[in-house]
């Protein structure tokens, strides 16, 4: 499965390069959870997928972009990130940071829990804007 994914990413980046689109692209690859508790290893963390121990909620990701300053390329970031943070990060990148649609316009009905990570990713801020992790327990419907 990883070999297929590797080939697909290679084909995608080759096509984007051929079209001249890689210069203004931010590519994020992110796992959605830790590995399975029975068939994976999350060492040194306890737990795995489907629970709230660190082995279940810590996951790897990487960001590739020619927009990244050379001094941060290949440098690990250890700040806290949640998958929901990509929404505001990409929204602000796409709108030049000025998009009103990137803000929480209905905080009472559906509070927005997405934070802009770009200053941390490009090395302008050494810490994450996020303190803690949002965890969804159960399901709410309106």
MDAnalysis code that builds the backbone (N, CA, C; Angstrom):
import MDAnalysis as mda
import numpy as np

u = mda.Universe.empty(426, n_residues=142, atom_resindex=np.repeat(np.arange(142), 3), trajectory=True)
u.add_TopologyAttr("name", ["N", "CA", "C"] * 142)
u.add_TopologyAttr("resid", np.arange(1, 143))
u.add_TopologyAttr("resname", ["UNK", "UNK", "UNK", "UNK", "UNK", "UNK", "UNK", "UNK", "UNK", "UNK", "UNK", "UNK", "UNK", "UNK", "UNK", "UNK", "UNK", "UNK", "UNK", "UNK", "UNK", "UNK", "UNK", "UNK", "UNK", "UNK", "UNK", "UNK", "UNK", "UNK", "UNK", "UNK", "UNK", "UNK", "UNK", "UNK", "UNK", "UNK", "UNK", "UNK", "UNK", "UNK", "UNK", "UNK", "UNK", "UNK", "UNK", "UNK", "UNK", "UNK", "UNK", "UNK", "UNK", "UNK", "UNK", "UNK", "UNK", "UNK", "UNK", "UNK", "UNK", "UNK", "UNK", "UNK", "UNK", "UNK", "UNK", "UNK", "UNK", "UNK", "UNK", "UNK", "UNK", "UNK", "UNK", "UNK", "UNK", "UNK", "UNK", "UNK", "UNK", "UNK", "UNK", "UNK", "UNK", "UNK", "UNK", "UNK", "UNK", "UNK", "UNK", "UNK", "UNK", "UNK", "UNK", "UNK", "UNK", "UNK", "UNK", "UNK", "UNK", "UNK", "UNK", "UNK", "UNK", "UNK", "UNK", "UNK", "UNK", "UNK", "UNK", "UNK", "UNK", "UNK", "UNK", "UNK", "UNK", "UNK", "UNK", "UNK", "UNK", "UNK", "UNK", "UNK", "UNK", "UNK", "UNK", "UNK", "UNK", "UNK", "UNK", "UNK", "UNK", "UNK", "UNK", "UNK", "UNK", "UNK", "UNK", "UNK", "UNK", "UNK"])
u.atoms.positions = np.array([
    [0.811, -1.185, 0.000],
    [0.000, 0.000, 0.000],
    [0.864, 1.262, 0.000],
    [1.933, 1.286, 0.775],
    [2.808, 2.451, 0.822],
    [3.497, 2.642, -0.532],
    [3.851, 1.547, -1.204],
    [4.471, 1.651, -2.525],
    [3.527, 2.293, -3.535],
    [2.249, 1.924, -3.466],
    [1.258, 2.513, -4.366],
    [1.108, 4.005, -4.083],
    [1.022, 4.351, -2.814],
    [0.908, 5.754, -2.434],
    [2.126, 6.539, -2.899],
    [3.307, 5.973, -2.738],
    [4.535, 6.621, -3.176],
    [4.493, 6.878, -4.684],
    [4.036, 5.898, -5.439],
    [3.932, 6.052, -6.896],
    [2.912, 7.129, -7.265],
    [1.779, 7.142, -6.565],
    [0.749, 8.144, -6.849],
    [1.245, 9.559, -6.556],
    [1.928, 9.746, -5.438],
    [2.474, 11.063, -5.108],
    [3.536, 11.457, -6.141],
    [4.345, 10.507, -6.566],
    [5.343, 10.775, -7.605],
    [4.697, 11.204, -8.913],
    [3.623, 10.516, -9.324],
    [2.908, 10.884, -10.547],
    [2.278, 12.269, -10.423],
    [1.687, 12.548, -9.260],
    [1.050, 13.840, -9.030],
    [2.060, 14.975, -9.084],
    [3.175, 14.824, -8.382],
    [4.176, 15.896, -8.377],
    [4.820, 16.061, -9.757],
    [4.997, 14.978, -10.503],
    [5.542, 15.087, -11.864],
    [4.587, 15.866, -12.765],
    [3.285, 15.595, -12.648],
    [2.292, 16.309, -13.456],
    [2.231, 17.783, -13.073],
    [2.276, 18.081, -11.782],
    [2.247, 19.473, -11.330],
    [3.509, 20.224, -11.758],
    [4.643, 19.556, -11.730],
    [5.902, 20.156, -12.185],
    [5.831, 20.449, -13.676],
    [5.321, 19.501, -14.458],
    [5.202, 19.679, -15.906],
    [4.295, 20.856, -16.258],
    [3.291, 21.120, -15.437],
    [2.364, 22.228, -15.667],
    [2.864, 23.543, -15.055],
    [4.023, 23.513, -14.368],
    [4.568, 24.713, -13.740],
    [3.811, 25.156, -12.503],
    [3.172, 24.224, -11.826],
    [2.330, 24.571, -10.684],
    [2.997, 24.344, -9.325],
    [4.191, 23.788, -9.293],
    [4.828, 23.471, -8.012],
    [5.361, 24.708, -7.283],
    [5.582, 25.807, -7.986],
    [6.150, 27.001, -7.361],
    [5.188, 27.686, -6.395],
    [3.900, 27.470, -6.559],
    [2.914, 28.155, -5.722],
    [1.978, 27.149, -5.055],
    [2.536, 26.025, -4.629],
    [1.744, 24.938, -4.074],
    [2.235, 24.596, -2.671],
    [1.314, 24.256, -1.796],
    [1.668, 23.753, -0.463],
    [1.092, 22.347, -0.389],
    [1.964, 21.370, -0.259],
    [1.575, 19.970, -0.229],
    [1.715, 19.466, 1.200],
    [0.605, 19.008, 1.783],
    [0.613, 18.468, 3.145],
    [0.171, 17.018, 3.087],
    [0.955, 16.178, 3.703],
    [0.583, 14.776, 3.851],
    [0.504, 14.529, 5.350],
    [-0.663, 14.064, 5.805],
    [-0.855, 13.892, 7.239],
    [-1.631, 12.617, 7.534],
    [-1.150, 11.869, 8.501],
    [-1.916, 10.736, 9.003],
    [-3.050, 11.282, 9.861],
    [-4.122, 10.527, 9.991],
    [-5.261, 11.018, 10.773],
    [-5.257, 10.520, 12.204],
    [-4.434, 9.557, 12.525],
    [-4.361, 9.027, 13.890],
    [-3.107, 8.176, 14.017],
    [-2.848, 7.732, 15.228],
    [-1.733, 6.821, 15.445],
    [-2.022, 5.464, 14.827],
    [-1.039, 4.615, 14.809],
    [-1.202, 3.280, 14.230],
    [-2.132, 2.415, 15.056],
    [-2.596, 1.354, 14.435],
    [-3.468, 0.407, 15.117],
    [-2.781, -0.210, 16.318],
    [-3.492, -0.366, 17.405],
    [-2.896, -0.896, 18.637],
    [-2.484, -2.356, 18.476],
    [-3.164, -3.102, 17.620],
    [-2.868, -4.523, 17.461],
    [-1.861, -4.800, 16.339],
    [-1.860, -3.983, 15.294],
    [-1.024, -4.303, 14.127],
    [0.007, -3.228, 13.804],
    [0.249, -2.315, 14.719],
    [1.229, -1.260, 14.488],
    [2.025, -1.001, 15.741],
    [3.010, -0.131, 15.596],
    [3.807, 0.244, 16.755],
    [3.750, 1.754, 16.917],
    [3.362, 2.198, 18.078],
    [3.345, 3.615, 18.405],
    [4.381, 3.925, 19.481],
    [5.318, 3.010, 19.643],
    [6.369, 3.150, 20.643],
    [7.025, 4.512, 20.503],
    [7.273, 5.224, 21.554],
    [7.173, 4.877, 22.960],
    [5.832, 5.245, 23.592],
    [4.821, 5.547, 22.790],
    [3.539, 6.000, 23.330],
    [2.587, 4.852, 23.579],
    [1.754, 5.015, 24.597],
    [0.742, 4.022, 24.963],
    [-0.462, 4.177, 24.039],
    [-1.114, 3.075, 23.730],
    [-2.368, 3.109, 22.988],
    [-2.173, 3.151, 21.485],
    [-3.293, 3.288, 20.786],
    [-3.289, 3.325, 19.333],
    [-4.606, 3.864, 18.820],
    [-4.819, 3.681, 17.533],
    [-6.035, 4.138, 16.869],
    [-7.269, 3.730, 17.682],
    [-8.230, 4.606, 17.764],
    [-9.514, 4.447, 18.459],
    [-9.462, 4.759, 19.952],
    [-8.321, 5.239, 20.481],
    [-8.343, 5.683, 21.877],
    [-7.606, 7.004, 22.005],
    [-7.712, 7.624, 23.176],
    [-7.166, 8.956, 23.359],
    [-5.796, 8.988, 24.019],
    [-5.123, 7.843, 24.142],
    [-3.744, 7.854, 24.600],
    [-2.882, 8.453, 23.489],
    [-1.660, 8.891, 23.835],
    [-0.821, 9.541, 22.829],
    [-0.572, 8.676, 21.599],
    [-0.503, 7.372, 21.769],
    [-0.310, 6.490, 20.627],
    [-1.472, 6.526, 19.642],
    [-2.623, 6.964, 20.099],
    [-3.793, 7.050, 19.228],
    [-3.990, 8.407, 18.582],
    [-3.496, 9.466, 19.221],
    [-3.738, 10.801, 18.670],
    [-2.503, 11.465, 18.075],
    [-1.322, 10.949, 18.350],
    [-0.113, 11.494, 17.714],
    [0.045, 10.858, 16.342],
    [0.330, 11.665, 15.365],
    [0.509, 11.151, 14.011],
    [1.554, 12.003, 13.292],
    [2.162, 11.434, 12.298],
    [3.187, 12.136, 11.530],
    [2.565, 12.898, 10.366],
    [3.260, 13.937, 9.948],
    [2.852, 14.723, 8.788],
    [4.100, 15.379, 8.211],
    [3.986, 15.818, 6.964],
    [5.036, 16.662, 6.402],
    [4.414, 17.697, 5.485],
    [5.147, 18.808, 5.339],
    [4.730, 19.895, 4.467],
    [5.844, 20.100, 3.458],
    [5.474, 20.132, 2.175],
    [6.436, 20.457, 1.119],
    [5.920, 21.672, 0.372],
    [6.794, 22.625, 0.156],
    [6.438, 23.781, -0.660],
    [7.698, 24.553, -1.004],
    [7.749, 25.067, -2.220],
    [8.837, 25.962, -2.587],
    [8.672, 27.313, -1.906],
    [7.518, 27.542, -1.291],
    [7.272, 28.768, -0.528],
    [7.951, 28.745, 0.839],
    [8.390, 27.565, 1.278],
    [9.063, 27.454, 2.577],
    [10.458, 28.062, 2.489],
    [10.846, 28.857, 3.477],
    [12.212, 29.402, 3.489],
    [13.234, 28.260, 3.575],
    [14.365, 28.403, 2.916],
    [15.373, 27.333, 2.919],
    [15.788, 26.877, 4.319],
    [15.816, 27.787, 5.300],
    [16.286, 27.429, 6.638],
    [15.326, 26.509, 7.384],
    [14.075, 26.361, 6.947],
    [13.145, 25.465, 7.643],
    [12.890, 24.169, 6.883],
    [13.378, 24.063, 5.666],
    [13.164, 22.842, 4.877],
    [13.900, 21.669, 5.510],
    [13.172, 20.605, 5.767],
    [13.752, 19.412, 6.373],
    [13.921, 19.489, 7.878],
    [13.480, 20.573, 8.498],
    [13.612, 20.748, 9.944],
    [12.317, 20.293, 10.623],
    [12.399, 19.379, 11.579],
    [11.185, 18.915, 12.258],
    [10.515, 20.026, 13.066],
    [9.192, 19.990, 13.067],
    [8.389, 20.886, 13.903],
    [7.724, 20.000, 14.943],
    [7.839, 20.371, 16.191],
    [7.245, 19.545, 17.245],
    [6.036, 20.205, 17.894],
    [5.595, 21.331, 17.361],
    [4.444, 22.018, 17.921],
    [3.163, 21.225, 17.727],
    [2.191, 21.497, 18.560],
    [0.915, 20.795, 18.508],
    [0.097, 21.267, 17.316],
    [-0.394, 20.297, 16.560],
    [-1.213, 20.556, 15.377],
    [-2.399, 19.609, 15.423],
    [-3.544, 20.100, 15.043],
    [-4.710, 19.232, 14.881],
    [-5.127, 19.295, 13.424],
    [-5.674, 18.219, 12.920],
    [-6.048, 18.163, 11.507],
    [-7.008, 19.296, 11.131],
    [-7.828, 19.763, 12.055],
    [-8.757, 20.862, 11.745],
    [-8.018, 22.171, 11.481],
    [-6.776, 22.306, 11.922],
    [-6.019, 23.537, 11.718],
    [-5.654, 23.780, 10.254],
    [-5.658, 22.753, 9.454],
    [-5.314, 22.949, 8.037],
    [-6.345, 23.815, 7.321],
    [-7.603, 23.794, 7.785],
    [-8.644, 24.571, 7.109],
    [-8.312, 26.065, 7.119],
    [-8.099, 26.654, 8.292],
    [-7.796, 28.088, 8.366],
    [-6.440, 28.383, 7.728],
    [-5.467, 27.504, 7.911],
    [-4.147, 27.711, 7.318],
    [-4.253, 27.824, 5.805],
    [-4.928, 26.884, 5.167],
    [-5.079, 26.920, 3.705],
    [-5.979, 28.061, 3.254],
    [-7.023, 28.338, 4.001],
    [-7.935, 29.429, 3.667],
    [-7.181, 30.757, 3.633],
    [-6.364, 31.001, 4.633],
    [-5.606, 32.256, 4.678],
    [-4.528, 32.298, 3.605],
    [-3.891, 31.174, 3.309],
    [-2.909, 31.148, 2.224],
    [-3.572, 31.458, 0.888],
    [-4.730, 30.865, 0.646],
    [-5.430, 31.048, -0.628],
    [-5.956, 32.471, -0.794],
    [-6.301, 33.115, 0.304],
    [-6.886, 34.458, 0.226],
    [-5.859, 35.553, 0.498],
    [-4.606, 35.197, 0.644],
    [-3.587, 36.188, 0.958],
    [-3.625, 36.652, 2.400],
    [-4.292, 35.878, 3.258],
    [-4.365, 36.207, 4.677],
    [-5.451, 37.185, 5.040],
    [-6.221, 37.622, 4.053],
    [-7.229, 38.651, 4.297],
    [-8.656, 38.121, 4.239],
    [-8.854, 36.840, 4.002],
    [-10.189, 36.312, 3.762],
    [-11.110, 36.351, 4.965],
    [-12.207, 37.093, 4.848],
    [-13.205, 37.121, 5.915],
    [-13.844, 35.755, 6.100],
    [-13.854, 34.964, 5.028],
    [-14.430, 33.621, 5.115],
    [-13.587, 32.680, 5.971],
    [-12.392, 33.111, 6.339],
    [-11.505, 32.296, 7.166],
    [-11.744, 32.505, 8.652],
    [-12.690, 33.341, 9.003],
    [-12.966, 33.628, 10.403],
    [-14.246, 32.933, 10.836],
    [-14.492, 32.974, 12.092],
    [-15.666, 32.323, 12.661],
    [-16.849, 33.288, 12.601],
    [-17.700, 33.140, 11.563],
    [-18.801, 34.080, 11.406],
    [-20.084, 33.648, 12.126],
    [-20.093, 32.467, 12.725],
    [-21.230, 32.004, 13.511],
    [-20.737, 31.311, 14.779],
    [-20.046, 32.037, 15.658],
    [-19.435, 31.379, 16.816],
    [-20.428, 30.709, 17.755],
    [-21.630, 31.234, 17.868],
    [-22.583, 30.625, 18.794],
    [-23.118, 29.307, 18.253],
    [-23.389, 29.250, 16.954],
    [-23.987, 28.056, 16.356],
    [-22.967, 26.938, 16.161],
    [-21.826, 27.284, 15.593],
    [-20.798, 26.289, 15.282],
    [-19.429, 26.907, 15.508],
    [-18.918, 26.855, 16.722],
    [-17.625, 27.492, 16.980],
    [-16.503, 26.879, 16.143],
    [-15.679, 27.719, 15.575],
    [-14.571, 27.299, 14.731],
    [-13.381, 26.946, 15.612],
    [-12.827, 25.766, 15.432],
    [-11.659, 25.364, 16.215],
    [-10.511, 25.042, 15.273],
    [-10.214, 25.985, 14.402],
    [-9.122, 25.840, 13.451],
    [-8.208, 27.045, 13.616],
    [-6.905, 26.801, 13.666],
    [-5.932, 27.865, 13.902],
    [-4.939, 27.931, 12.750],
    [-4.441, 29.119, 12.465],
    [-3.483, 29.328, 11.385],
    [-2.091, 28.878, 11.835],
    [-1.529, 27.900, 11.138],
    [-0.231, 27.325, 11.485],
    [0.934, 27.903, 10.683],
    [0.642, 28.754, 9.694],
    [1.668, 29.142, 8.729],
    [2.883, 29.804, 9.376],
    [2.694, 30.683, 10.362],
    [3.862, 31.333, 10.975],
    [4.766, 30.321, 11.676],
    [4.186, 29.263, 12.232],
    [4.997, 28.208, 12.841],
    [5.712, 27.401, 11.754],
    [5.026, 27.085, 10.677],
    [5.606, 26.267, 9.609],
    [6.781, 26.962, 8.944],
    [6.678, 28.268, 8.730],
    [7.764, 28.993, 8.055],
    [8.832, 29.494, 9.022],
    [8.693, 29.180, 10.316],
    [9.730, 29.500, 11.282],
    [9.660, 30.894, 11.877],
    [8.578, 31.642, 11.646],
    [8.435, 32.980, 12.244],
    [8.045, 32.899, 13.710],
    [7.432, 31.781, 14.085],
    [7.004, 31.569, 15.466],
    [7.441, 30.159, 15.849],
    [8.137, 30.017, 16.944],
    [8.665, 28.707, 17.347],
    [7.633, 27.821, 18.029],
    [6.508, 28.393, 18.413],
    [5.514, 27.599, 19.125],
    [4.202, 27.552, 18.344],
    [3.437, 26.551, 18.639],
    [2.138, 26.381, 18.004],
    [1.120, 27.340, 18.618],
    [0.164, 27.815, 17.825],
    [-0.905, 28.619, 18.407],
    [-1.900, 27.766, 19.209],
    [-1.806, 26.454, 19.062],
    [-2.745, 25.538, 19.708],
    [-2.220, 25.115, 21.068],
    [-3.113, 25.149, 22.057],
    [-2.817, 24.645, 23.399],
    [-3.770, 23.497, 23.657],
    [-3.297, 22.280, 23.570],
    [-4.145, 21.104, 23.759],
    [-4.742, 20.613, 22.444],
    [-5.500, 19.546, 22.524],
    [-6.104, 18.924, 21.355],
    [-7.615, 18.872, 21.490],
    [-8.349, 19.277, 20.447],
    [-9.802, 19.070, 20.496],
    [-10.102, 17.589, 20.268],
    [-10.905, 17.016, 21.113],
    [-11.283, 15.613, 20.957],
    [-12.787, 15.532, 20.795],
    [-13.229, 14.786, 19.817],
    [-14.660, 14.628, 19.581],
    [-15.103, 13.338, 20.283],
    [-15.989, 13.488, 21.216],
    [-16.535, 12.325, 21.919],
    [-18.033, 12.325, 21.647],
    [-18.480, 11.331, 20.962],
    [-19.897, 11.302, 20.606],
    [-20.159, 12.076, 19.345],
    [-21.384, 12.423, 19.133],
    [-21.805, 13.030, 17.887],
    [-22.961, 13.963, 18.164],
    [-22.888, 15.188, 17.675],
    [-23.979, 16.145, 17.863],
    [-24.632, 16.418, 16.532],
    [-25.925, 16.540, 16.513],
    [-26.620, 16.938, 15.288],
    [-27.542, 18.115, 15.598],
    [-27.758, 18.918, 14.600],
    [-28.631, 20.096, 14.787],
    [-30.019, 19.818, 14.265],
])
